[in-house]
Amino acid sequence: MRVELVPRAANALFAVPDEVHEEIITLIEAVAGDSTTEAPDLAATFGEWCWLVHTRHGDVVEVLDVGCAR
C-alpha cells in the first residue's frame, strides 16, 4: 500500500507538536495496513489525541488532512 499526503496534510503534520507525530504516523500506518475495511469515499480515523482524514484509491491511501487536540 502506498501512502500519499496532500500538501495541506503534510503542512499540518509539521505544525503539530513533536510529541504527537508518532501517534499520527501510527494512524497512517494502521490505515495503510488495513486492506479489509471498505471505507467510504472519505473517511476519518481517530487516535487518543489525533485524527486524520483519508480516502483510498486502489492500492493508494491519500491522506487529506491531519490534526491533533493538543
N, C-alpha and C positions, 0 to 999 in steps of 0.2 A: 504494500500500500504506500502510495506516495502522498506526502502532505505538502500543500501549498498555503502560504499565508498571504492574504492580500495586503497591500501596503498599510491600510488602516490597522489591521490586526498586528502586523509587525511593529508599527509605531507604538501601539498600545502596550504590547509586550515589553518594550523597552521603557515605558513610562511607569510601570507598576513597581512597587518596592522590590528590592533584590530578594527578600526572604520568601516571596510568593512565586518567583519564577519556577521553582521546582514543581509546585502544585499545578501550574498552568501546563508545563511540559508533560507532567503525568496525565493530565486530562487529554492532551493532544495524542499521546501515545495510546491511551485507552480507546479513544475514538478510532484511531487508525488501525488498531489491532482487532477491533470488533467487526468481523465480516458477516456475522449472523443477524445482527439487528437491522431491520429495514427502517431507516429513518425517512421522515418526510423530506420534501424539498429543502426545508430549512429546519434545523434542529438546534437545541441548546443542551449543553452538558454542564453540570454544576458540581463543584467540589465543596470543601469546607468553607473557603473564603472566595474562591474564584469561579469563573464561568467562561465558556466560550460558545460562540455561535458558529455553526458549520453546516456544510452541505456535502454530499457525496456524489461524484460523477464517475461511475465505473470503479476503477481502482485508485481514484484520486479523492482525498479528503481536502476540501477547501475551507480553511479557517477564515471566517469573515470578520470576526471581532473577538477580543478577549478583554477581561477586566477582573477586578477584584474589589471586595468590600472593605479592604484595609486601607 
